[in-house]
Amino acid sequence: MREAEDEAGSTPPRFDGEYPIVIEGLTNRFGEQVVHEGLDLKVRRGEILGVVGGSGTGKSVLMRSIIGLQIPAEGSIDVLGQSITDAEEDEDIDIRSRWGVLFQGGALFSTLTVAENVEVPLKQFYPELSAELRQEIARYKVRLSGLPEEATSKYPSELSGGMKKRAGVARALALDPELLFLDEPTAGLDPIGAAAFDKLTRELTDTLGLTVFLITHDLDTLHAICDRVAVIADKKVIAVGTIPELLALDHPWIQDYFNGPRGRAAATSYEHTDRGADGAMDKPASGGA
């Protein structure tokens, strides 16, 4: 994208604060149904934050609120130092170029090739780019996602489930984002494909300096790549921390989720995984950092 910046103009400096996402007092409601009430959350720069919760707790609604697709009833959301809830239209457009999103299922345009899908955000945010440069960037992003270059000319219907996910990642990375939002990225993948996608996510995070907001039900993903996990229950983020820290809490949903048969199996598989030189991060606190 450096060539794109030269041709299209300079981009804002990368966010260097501690918390690229700060949510305070968030309330989301649909009619009389309250999904979130007074929800607080801070996401640390450079981390992969896993977001879990039971069905209907509003995990995807929370993500949509952060990226401006859901207008909250109350509360504030700051992303990369900029208010999302109070943003003017021009500011909103600017900030949206600094994140990438992989929606569940990939959400690719079925009538476009993989390369053309990747070019969509480039056309939207950098319409002055030449067709040749757009195509070059698209080819690079496709390779970065782990797909072979020949995948650029394929249509979504010609791709496997795992390849569609990777094509979606390539499009999400088109603008060199600082934030990457992943909604159930391993859903529908076989165990080998899911593990490969986890590995890709970790490698991209470390290589590109991304901050990742990852919604998942996949316990293997949580153990394998997530630095911390945020638990949504009772309309709030009730705890944030490493899995060992969460297991120290006595909330019934947390215990059922992580200490159930599948949770124990996942923990056994990853109990020898290196979690970093300093081990656990901060102790969990309701909606804390």
QUIGI-V369294 format. One record per run of one state. SS is the DSSP state (h for helix, s for strand, l for the rest). FROM is the first residue (numbers start at 1). TO is the last residue. Records with the same first field share a line. If there is no record, write none. Layout:
# QUIGI-V369294
SS = FROM-TO, FROM-TO
This chain:
# QUIGI-V369294
l = 1-1, 9-18, 31-32, 45-47, 54-58, 67-73, 80-81, 84-88, 97-98, 103-112, 126-130, 145-148, 154-154, 159-160, 173-178, 184-190, 209-210, 216-218, 226-227, 234-235, 242-242, 248-251, 260-260, 271-289
h = 2-8, 59-66, 89-96, 114-125, 131-144, 149-153, 156-158, 161-172, 191-208, 219-225, 243-247, 252-259, 261-270
s = 19-30, 33-44, 48-53, 74-79, 82-83, 99-102, 113-113, 155-155, 179-183, 211-215, 228-233, 236-241
